[in-house]
Amino acid sequence: MSIALFILLVSSGGYIFYLLSKLDNQRNRIFTLTMENDTLKKTSWKSRELRNISVEVLECPCVEGIVKYDTKLYFVPADWSPLLNNIKKSTKVRLLEKSRVNGRTWYYVELTTPKKLNSRGWLISEDVLSTEDIKLIT
């Protein structure tokens, strides 16, 4: 009887330890995400002239593209936007949307990587060779 009680206590203690470690991991993740969010908020959004933005959604018949140069993945389609990721030359991307913002064309893309952290954002169209462009070349 005492052995069964001892095993029950040890297994309960192990389970509680497991749950506490999961809780600690979640707290760390929330803390990290909060810090990243605060950093984005501190970006000088208010100092930018946001009232004169012109956004035109364009037709995007192509679905894939290849990055022509090492470039940056932006949070919003603007040069002053916070950066989400650095993209290497020859990276394949999925083209989700095409827009012209203040006269400059941008693609909203998704990186074709298994890691989904910061995998969607905006690329300047000059940095992307779309399947439509490849058909025109050939």
C-alpha positions in Angstrom: 0.0 0.0 0.0 2.8 2.4 0.9 4.7 1.7 -2.3 1.6 2.5 -4.4 1.1 5.8 -2.4 4.8 6.6 -3.0 4.5 5.9 -6.7 1.4 8.1 -6.9 3.1 11.0 -5.1 6.2 10.7 -7.3 4.2 10.6 -10.6 2.0 13.5 -9.4 5.1 15.5 -8.6 6.6 14.8 -12.0 3.3 15.8 -13.7 3.2 19.0 -11.8 6.8 19.8 -12.6 6.0 19.1 -16.3 3.0 21.5 -16.2 5.0 24.2 -14.4 7.8 24.0 -17.1 5.2 24.4 -19.9 3.7 27.4 -18.0 7.2 28.9 -17.7 7.8 28.5 -21.5 4.5 30.2 -22.3 5.4 33.1 -20.0 8.7 33.5 -21.8 7.0 33.4 -25.2 4.5 36.1 -24.1 7.3 38.2 -22.7 9.2 38.0 -26.0 6.2 38.8 -28.1 5.4 41.7 -25.9 8.9 43.1 -26.3 8.7 42.8 -30.1 5.3 44.4 -30.1 6.6 47.3 -28.0 9.5 47.7 -30.5 7.1 47.9 -33.4 4.9 50.5 -31.5 8.0 52.7 -30.9 8.7 52.9 -34.6 7.9 56.5 -35.5 4.6 55.8 -37.2 3.3 59.2 -36.0 6.1 61.2 -37.5 5.4 59.9 -41.0 3.0 61.6 -43.3 0.2 58.9 -43.4 -2.6 61.1 -44.6 -1.5 61.2 -48.3 -1.1 57.4 -49.0 -2.5 56.2 -52.2 -3.0 52.4 -52.5 -4.2 50.8 -55.7 -4.8 47.0 -55.7 -3.6 45.5 -58.9 -4.5 42.3 -60.6 -1.9 39.6 -59.9 -2.2 36.7 -62.4 1.0 35.1 -61.2 1.3 32.9 -58.2 5.0 32.4 -57.7 8.1 34.4 -57.9 11.9 34.3 -57.4 13.8 37.0 -55.5 16.3 38.6 -57.9 18.6 40.2 -55.3 19.2 40.0 -51.5 16.4 42.2 -50.2 14.3 43.0 -47.2 10.8 41.8 -46.3 8.7 44.8 -45.0 5.9 44.9 -42.5 3.9 47.4 -44.7 4.5 48.5 -48.3 6.7 51.5 -47.5 10.4 52.0 -47.3 10.2 53.4 -43.8 8.4 50.3 -42.6 9.8 47.9 -39.9 11.7 45.0 -41.4 10.4 41.5 -40.8 13.1 39.4 -42.5 16.1 39.5 -44.8 15.5 37.5 -48.0 18.4 35.9 -50.0 18.7 35.9 -53.7 16.9 33.1 -55.6 14.4 32.5 -52.7 11.1 31.2 -54.0 8.1 33.2 -52.8 4.3 32.8 -53.2 2.8 36.0 -54.5 -0.5 36.8 -52.7 -1.2 40.4 -53.7 0.1 43.2 -55.9 -0.4 46.8 -55.0 0.8 50.2 -56.1 1.5 52.5 -53.1 2.3 56.1 -53.9 3.4 55.2 -57.4 5.6 52.2 -56.4 4.6 48.6 -57.0 4.8 46.0 -54.2 4.1 42.3 -53.8 2.6 40.9 -50.7 4.4 37.5 -50.4 4.7 34.4 -48.4 8.0 32.7 -48.0 8.0 29.0 -48.9 9.8 27.9 -45.8 8.7 25.5 -43.1 9.4 28.1 -40.5 6.3 30.4 -40.3 7.8 33.2 -38.2 7.9 36.5 -40.1 7.1 34.6 -43.3 4.6 37.1 -44.9 5.3 40.6 -45.8 5.9 43.1 -48.6 8.6 43.1 -51.2 9.4 45.8 -53.8 8.4 44.5 -57.2 11.8 45.3 -58.8 13.3 42.7 -56.5 11.0 39.9 -57.6 10.9 38.0 -60.9 7.3 36.7 -61.2 6.1 33.7 -63.3 4.5 36.3 -65.5 7.9 38.0 -66.1 9.5 34.6 -66.8 6.8 33.9 -69.5 7.5 37.2 -71.1 11.3 36.6 -71.2 10.9 33.1 -72.7 
